[in-house]
Amino acid sequence: MIRHLPAALTGLAVALTMTMAAADNRVVTVGSAWDDSRQRLSIQGSTDIEPFLPVLEAFANRTPGLAIRYEEILTNDLHDRSTQACRDGKALADLLISSAIDLQVQLVNDGCAQPHVSPGTAALPDWANWRDEMFGITFEPAVIVYNRQLVPPGQVPRSRFDLIDALRPADNPFLGRIATYDIERSGLGYLFAFVDAQHATTFGRLIEALARNRVVATCCSADIIDGVAEGRYLLAYNMLGSYALARALVDPRIGVVAPADYTLILSRAAVIPRRAPRPDLAKRFVDFLLSADGRRQLAEASLIVQVGGTESEEHPLLSAGASTLRPIPFSPALLVGLDRQKRRLFLDLWRSSVTHGTD
């Protein structure tokens, strides 16, 4: 969970309160007082509060009297909650936003969502709109993060091939100082790893190289990025680029690379639960996120990142090279990785390779 804010956010004059809802979960209320408002929008999501706060505030300012309650929650916990609420026929929230899009597909596939059709949703590319019940609201690359002060430019891996080569020598500087998501604890980490296994001919060699170099598999984004900045890790693989780029804007120690062989693109998925108390407000918020103003707000929060365009179009801190972008499409194909037997086999491979390096 990101704790480092750009200076532009520190002076926000917002009507908000922040509380701890449960272990590791934080809640923020934006706009009118929650108890006094008749227009209350409840959102649960895995997006860190800090980058998402200006987006929430912008929507609240458009609707006088609106109160928004946002709870930040880990992807796996969010899925467990939403699945249980669906089974019990209970309301959980008006909107669910998660980076673990495979889990969101499963939720929709289980009949736990309701549809929404609007000009904004209709304009989404096919890969970011599934059954008019699951909508991609961001554009975020999976990246390599490195310490700019400790890793010379010539040693920065620009692709998975470079990373494997860098990890090959027995005396390489990355031994014990490379990190990635723990895919058993992180739904996003599991998604990235499973999609990597499907896309990359290098996956087996990469896992072997990471294991040989005692990769640290841990949760979560902020902890890993902190570790890179502090020099505990020299680099981190398969990090969510939005968080890394937001940190790099205020921390010169952080460097970010979009792998040149291919760059996975994640779009966080918004789903309106079947029993949402205020689906009307949820639909309006989704439409706002897909509007020009909403996209601008998301881009300013580094949740929409231009990759692989001209130098003037790209994020100023993103080294993209000649990246081949591979958006992860919303489709039933994502359910393959959630099949119990396939998941068990994949996690067995993971454990046999990297658990000895886990924090």
Summary of the structure (lengths in Angstrom):
residues: 359
radius of gyration: 19.9
end to end distance: 17.0
largest distance: 63.6
contacts: 1259
relative contact order: 0.18
helix: 42%
strand: 22%
